[in-house]
């Protein structure tokens, strides 16, 4: 499976985001999802086969980390997509906070 098709699935994008900066074990990744460990393991296999994550084995534990260098331009796209989503989330949170305090905006107009 090519890299673009691999990241088309939302859970795989979320897994990549989780292992973007640091290495996590398969169990730590699986804990963050509401699906079975087996399902997460399958997603990790797809990401690994597409060359998007690296695998390091330590005893019985498997550790994964995004391979941003191997992703090429896809890495920049994913990073900008996540940054945009975070900016949008911050804007929504600020708007909600302002909506909860209408008295402050009324008082500042006087």
Buried (B, 14 or more C-beta within 10 A) or exposed (E): EEBEEBBEBEBBBBBBBBBBEEBBBBEBBBEEBEEEEEEBEBBBEBBBEBBBBBBEEEEEEBBBBBBBEBBEEBBEEBBEEBEEEEEEEEEEEEEEEEEEEEEEEEEEEE
